Amino acid sequence: MAVLAYDYAAGDHVPAHDHPKAQLIYAVEGTMTVATREGQWVLLPTRAVWVPAHTRHSIRMRSALAMRTVFFDETVTHPAVGCAVVSVSPLLRELIVSMLSERRAYAPEGRGTHIAALICSELRLSRTLPLHLPSPREPRLRNICSAMQRRPTLAGDMEYWAARGEMSSRSLARLFRAELKMSFQEWRSQLLLLEAQIRLAQGQSSSRVAKGLGYDSHAAFCAMFRKAIGISPSEHVRGLQSIEAVAK
């Protein structure tokens, strides 16, 4: 196991690449999106993304970011078959940070070996989270989804986006089901949920986020967020703030 530290500015981008080893990408501070051919994953300080070996991926920083990435050899039990978001407990976070002070070639019976074992143990207990936005491969649908990601909003119904793609709304609905195994509404709801979490983590108020994403009211946005996450936007922000306080 090896832990490396990288710091980035908001807007920085790591082009598509892969590694011979599996990796856990984690930011102790800041937000980012990790993308593969299969989709995108949004990362906040409470979660990390597991990336199997030889998986091509790119990373975009949505804010100033302190990344701590962990590389594993083949003997580690994988928390998921493919890429997946996993929860990061306070203990797992501190173990990852502590591993940075150890030499890459740590002694077999030394402190580094014990920390590495604890990281693997915590990772096995981590929950995988349904925070994946799948990406299509069909060119017309890919163009539509890319346009929606550039400006995530409730504005524009399926008829509007079908017209943008020069197809019928029925054809667009079939493409979403065939390519992404989701309806148009389900995919857009997931897009808005992930974007909302990024904006909240950046310090925007929930009322501003609701307005920016096109919700008719703050109450409607809060209801969507609670239904999807299980907590209100304000509770979500308080959880992020408590993590930031520990980090400082």
Steps between C-alpha positions, in 0.01 A plus 500: 500500500615854425333834581583808293398863558408751230359852532302668221336834426132536409450416133810281467458191284689171496468351148389142440756246619521165679720321753625142529374492860154549647452836669279681747463868406417717800503873576544606861388846388309616192276345235571327170344283232661178376396387152540174306333372184223363721411824677589754766538493877481807725737503797468701821715461817261230628558264209760356264487314171645154448668468158609148396841449340532596131176703507538813288372807688527878516451741791364857508536719809184692588680694777846530652577143595737294716506149351629194680508200270569145620647235268447129579657179377301204366460330838262764639131408516317733263195684640333485155540325165526826304529866593288591800459777757573381853436672831803625691473468877692739728730209589571415135575866431754522783662172398548626143652826628725310745628272225653804328764523772615142436771401253382343175709191583372463856634222723303172501435522874506879534239768553435535127401134471249535786348819355472336156319203653257731679432693178414174324277396790312833500464489122336157521243649741434812291160533334479550125278798418259540202664823381582407143385692193523256207625622161354380168700390197238565231618827334167687501422414860857576604469850351172561681635378835816709459290811434288430810814459710642830380189678629316279752147628549138387520426727205428321174281189487565183300332649191744793514807276520364262236466795263860600580606149402281503185290202607158430647443496875408132468836424338682693773315311772597169337865608479512586870357161593718305258828684569475601865228272645337817635222730387569856389357630829703257712825593328434873528402466867831325570688772310329774703558316829873466438530861382309618808746325730794665325346847526411452866857385571626815327310711753189595303179529704234236437258771378758619247566142386126439462460811286811428294380148416155622397282376786168681542557540873756442771259253663483290181878484483529401869236228453695355204826510693358334812330227296826416319756544781292446813592835655426865426746726314579684826578172680719398207694827522544468877652156446750640252585787734570262787744308281672822395532601866671170582734544203612839633 
